[in-house]
């Protein structure tokens, strides 16, 4: 089981993230901004351990999260079994 992270929007001041960037998380932090990672980690950990998350009025195996730096980056996380992108 893996979590695929996709950058949907980016106005990153450090130019770390571009729209369309994709990262695959199995058990360690990919090369992304530490502040963004710290915000997402609880959701990623939940998904990697077969949990689900509140997603609006439902529960889901995905999330969207904005960067803690005024929301400059929007990233989507989702569970994948095989990396086919």
N, CA, C and O of each residue as an XYZ file, in Angstrom:
340
protein
N       0.846     -1.177      0.000
C       0.000      0.000      0.000
C       0.890      1.238      0.000
O       1.903      1.291      0.697
N       0.494      2.232     -0.795
C       1.261      3.472     -0.909
C       0.292      4.653     -0.892
O      -0.902      4.503     -1.148
N       0.833      5.818     -0.588
C       0.063      7.050     -0.710
C       0.696      7.865     -1.827
O       1.894      8.145     -1.815
N      -0.131      8.236     -2.786
C       0.307      9.084     -3.895
C      -0.058     10.518     -3.552
O      -1.211     10.811     -3.237
N       0.921     11.411     -3.612
C       0.712     12.834     -3.361
C       0.845     13.566     -4.690
O       1.844     13.405     -5.392
N      -0.161     14.374     -5.041
C      -0.150     15.123     -6.286
C      -0.329     16.602     -5.975
O      -1.267     16.976     -5.271
N       0.553     17.442     -6.488
C       0.448     18.889     -6.299
C      -0.589     19.417     -7.291
O      -0.416     19.304     -8.504
N      -1.673     19.997     -6.757
C      -2.764     20.505     -7.589
C      -2.623     21.991     -7.895
O      -2.981     22.445     -8.982
N      -2.101     22.744     -6.933
C      -1.865     24.178     -7.095
C      -0.538     24.497     -6.424
O      -0.170     23.864     -5.435
N       0.186     25.489     -6.966
C       1.441     25.851     -6.320
C       1.833     27.294     -6.579
O       1.917     27.749     -7.720
N       2.067     27.992     -5.485
C       2.674     29.316     -5.483
C       3.788     29.287     -4.439
O       3.973     30.230     -3.670
N       4.517     28.183     -4.436
C       5.542     27.911     -3.433
C       6.655     28.955     -3.498
O       7.268     29.163     -4.545
N       6.903     29.601     -2.371
C       7.952     30.630     -2.320
C       9.335     30.046     -2.510
O      10.228     30.722     -3.022
N       9.528     28.794     -2.104
C      10.840     28.163     -2.243
C      11.003     27.406     -3.547
O      12.045     26.793     -3.782
N       9.987     27.440     -4.398
C       9.990     26.710     -5.671
C      10.246     25.219     -5.508
O      10.805     24.579     -6.399
N       9.836     24.664     -4.370
C       9.991     23.223     -4.148
C       8.958     22.437     -4.936
O       9.246     21.334     -5.400
N       7.753     22.987     -5.095
C       6.649     22.230     -5.656
C       6.078     22.905     -6.887
O       5.872     24.118     -6.911
N       5.827     22.103     -7.908
C       5.230     22.573     -9.154
C       3.925     21.809     -9.367
O       3.797     20.661     -8.939
N       2.963     22.439    -10.024
C       1.710     21.771    -10.342
C       2.022     20.510    -11.147
O       2.784     20.540    -12.113
N       1.422     19.421    -10.729
C       1.635     18.146    -11.414
C       2.714     17.276    -10.797
O       2.835     16.106    -11.160
N       3.508     17.815     -9.868
C       4.501     16.980     -9.176
C       3.787     15.833     -8.475
O       2.727     16.020     -7.878
N       4.377     14.647     -8.553
C       3.807     13.461     -7.908
C       4.873     12.816     -7.041
O       6.018     12.646     -7.461
N       4.481     12.460     -5.829
C       5.370     11.777     -4.890
C       4.682     10.505     -4.425
O       3.461     10.467     -4.277
N       5.462      9.479     -4.200
C       4.947      8.213     -3.710
C       5.509      7.984     -2.312
O       6.724      8.019     -2.117
N       4.639      7.753     -1.349
C       5.054      7.551      0.033
C       4.770      6.108      0.431
O       3.634      5.638      0.361
N       5.823      5.419      0.850
C       5.656      4.064      1.366
C       5.855      4.082      2.875
O       5.024      3.560      3.618
N       6.957      4.682      3.334
C       7.179      4.745      4.776
C       8.072      5.904      5.212
O       8.186      6.161      6.410
N       8.705      6.608      4.282
C       9.546      7.736      4.684
C       9.159      8.987      3.909
O       8.484      8.915      2.883
N       9.589     10.113      4.406
C       9.269     11.406      3.812
C       9.918     11.549      2.433
O      11.128     11.372      2.295
N       9.112     11.872      1.411
C       9.688     12.155      0.102
C      10.350     13.543      0.130
O      10.235     14.250      1.130
N      11.022     13.935     -0.924
C      11.719     15.227     -0.923
C      10.757     16.407     -1.104
O      10.709     17.039     -2.159
N       9.991     16.682     -0.039
C       9.078     17.817     -0.062
C       9.357     18.712      1.140
O      10.085     18.337      2.059
N       8.775     19.877      1.112
C       8.924     20.869      2.176
C       8.529     20.262      3.531
O       7.502     19.591      3.635
N       9.326     20.493      4.540
C       9.078     19.900      5.853
C       7.810     20.431      6.515
O       7.120     19.686      7.211
N       7.497     21.702      6.308
C       6.285     22.250      6.907
C       5.043     21.579      6.308
O       4.104     21.241      7.028
N       5.050     21.396      5.006
C       3.935     20.723      4.350
C       3.850     19.272      4.799
O       2.765     18.759      5.070
N       5.007     18.614      4.877
C       5.035     17.214      5.331
C       4.448     17.078      6.735
O       3.638     16.185      6.988
N       4.855     17.960      7.642
C       4.353     17.881      9.018
C       2.845     18.066      9.085
O       2.187     17.466      9.934
N       2.294     18.881      8.209
C       0.843     19.082      8.178
C       0.119     17.844      7.666
O      -0.954     17.498      8.160
N       0.704     17.178      6.677
C       0.054     16.036      6.035
C       0.302     14.717      6.745
O      -0.483     13.782      6.593
N       1.374     14.622      7.514
C       1.795     13.328      8.038
C       0.707     12.553      8.785
O       0.584     11.348      8.567
N      -0.089     13.185      9.653
C      -1.128     12.393     10.331
C      -2.103     11.728      9.352
O      -2.521     10.592      9.576
N      -2.462     12.417      8.285
C      -3.358     11.834      7.285
C      -2.673     10.733      6.503
O      -3.282      9.700      6.225
N      -1.419     10.937      6.144
C      -0.651      9.917      5.420
C      -0.495      8.662      6.276
O      -0.681      7.545      5.794
N      -0.155      8.852      7.533
C       0.019      7.727      8.459
C      -1.276      6.919      8.579
O      -1.254      5.688      8.588
N      -2.393      7.624      8.671
C      -3.694      6.954      8.760
C      -3.943      6.105      7.523
O      -4.344      4.946      7.633
N      -3.705      6.676      6.345
C      -3.937      5.933      5.104
C      -2.990      4.745      4.963
O      -3.402      3.671      4.523
N      -1.723      4.930      5.333
C      -0.757      3.827      5.232
C      -1.109      2.672      6.167
O      -0.685      1.537      5.948
N      -1.879      2.965      7.197
C      -2.286      1.932      8.146
C      -3.735      1.514      7.942
O      -4.408      1.082      8.878
N      -4.207      1.649      6.697
C      -5.518      1.184      6.258
C      -6.690      1.897      6.923
O      -7.790      1.350      7.001
N      -6.457      3.113      7.400
C      -7.546      3.894      7.972
C      -8.235      4.719      6.909
O      -7.809      4.744      5.754
N      -9.305      5.395      7.304
C      -9.949      6.333      6.405
C     -10.118      7.659      7.131
O      -9.978      7.737      8.351
N     -10.419      8.689      6.369
C     -10.430     10.058      6.893
C     -11.790     10.711      6.651
O     -12.520     10.332      5.735
N     -12.117     11.699      7.486
C     -13.302     12.514      7.221
C     -13.058     13.277      5.929
O     -12.016     13.910      5.759
N     -14.022     13.215      5.023
C     -13.907     13.915      3.745
C     -15.281     14.486      3.433
O     -16.098     13.847      2.769
N     -15.524     15.690      3.918
C     -16.856     16.263      3.787
C     -17.815     15.516      4.694
O     -17.584     15.410      5.898
N     -18.878     15.004      4.123
C     -19.869     14.261      4.897
C     -19.634     12.763      4.855
O     -20.475     11.996      5.323
N     -18.523     12.333      4.310
C     -18.247     10.903      4.168
C     -16.876     10.567      4.740
O     -16.157     11.443      5.222
N     -16.533      9.307      4.679
C     -15.200      8.834      5.042
C     -14.536      8.400      3.745
O     -15.202      7.857      2.864
N     -13.225      8.631      3.615
C     -12.564      8.334      2.361
C     -11.107      7.961      2.582
O     -10.555      8.190      3.658
N     -10.496      7.396      1.573
C      -9.077      7.042      1.601
C      -8.288      8.087      0.810
O      -7.396      7.750      0.031
N      -8.629      9.348      1.021
C      -7.954     10.449      0.348
C      -8.088     11.719      1.186
O      -8.888     11.785      2.119
N      -7.288     12.722      0.834
C      -7.382     14.021      1.491
C      -6.837     15.090      0.561
O      -6.097     14.799     -0.379
N      -7.211     16.320      0.834
C      -6.597     17.488      0.208
C      -6.130     18.373      1.346
O      -6.828     18.535      2.347
N      -4.944     18.946      1.188
C      -4.391     19.777      2.245
C      -3.645     20.953      1.629
O      -3.009     20.830      0.582
N      -3.740     22.081      2.297
C      -3.013     23.282      1.867
C      -1.796     23.485      2.748
O      -1.789     23.129      3.927
N      -0.787     24.055      2.159
C       0.450     24.397      2.847
C       0.144     25.344      4.012
O      -0.718     26.214      3.888
N       0.840     25.183      5.139
C       0.609     26.090      6.261
C       1.105     27.520      5.986
O       0.826     28.424      6.773
N       1.828     27.734      4.896
C       2.300     29.070      4.519
C       1.235     29.745      3.645
O       1.403     29.885      2.433
N       0.156     30.150      4.278
C      -0.965     30.823      3.613
C      -1.581     30.015      2.482
O      -2.132     30.595      1.547
N      -1.502     28.711      2.544
C      -2.149     27.862      1.557
C      -1.553     27.933      0.171
O      -2.250     27.700     -0.817
N      -0.277     28.250      0.081
C       0.370     28.441     -1.222
C       0.420     27.175     -2.073
O       0.510     27.258     -3.298
N       0.363     26.022     -1.446
C       0.395     24.755     -2.175
C      -0.831     23.943     -1.764
O      -1.154     23.842     -0.581
N      -1.503     23.370     -2.752
C      -2.612     22.449     -2.504
C      -2.171     21.081     -2.998
O      -1.763     20.926     -4.149
N      -2.255     20.101     -2.124
C      -1.798     18.755     -2.458
C      -2.913     17.764     -2.169
O      -3.678     17.923     -1.217
N      -2.990     16.747     -3.000
C      -3.986     15.682     -2.812
C      -3.246     14.404     -2.472
O      -2.264     14.054     -3.127
N      -3.713     13.714     -1.456
C      -3.167     12.421     -1.083
C      -4.218     11.355     -1.286
O      -5.387     11.555     -0.956
N      -3.805     10.219     -1.830
C      -4.741      9.123     -2.048
C      -4.006      7.802     -1.948
O      -2.813      7.712     -2.237
N      -4.732      6.788     -1.535
C      -4.185      5.439     -1.426
C      -4.089      4.829     -2.815
O      -5.014      4.953     -3.618
N      -2.978      4.176     -3.094
C      -2.837      3.417     -4.345
C      -2.214      2.063     -4.004
O      -1.438      1.943     -3.055
N      -2.556      1.079     -4.770
C      -1.947     -0.232     -4.601
C      -0.769     -0.411     -5.547
O       0.229     -1.036     -5.189
N      -0.881      0.129     -6.736
C       0.180      0.083     -7.729
C       0.412      1.479     -8.257
O      -0.538      2.246     -8.415
N       1.633      1.817     -8.527
C       1.965      3.132     -9.059
C       1.833      3.084    -10.590
O       2.726      2.591    -11.279
N       0.719      3.597    -11.111
C       0.470      3.571    -12.550
C       0.153      4.966    -13.036
O      -0.954      5.215    -13.515
N       1.093      5.878    -12.924
C       0.875      7.235    -13.414
C       2.014      7.657    -14.280
O       2.018      8.777    -14.792
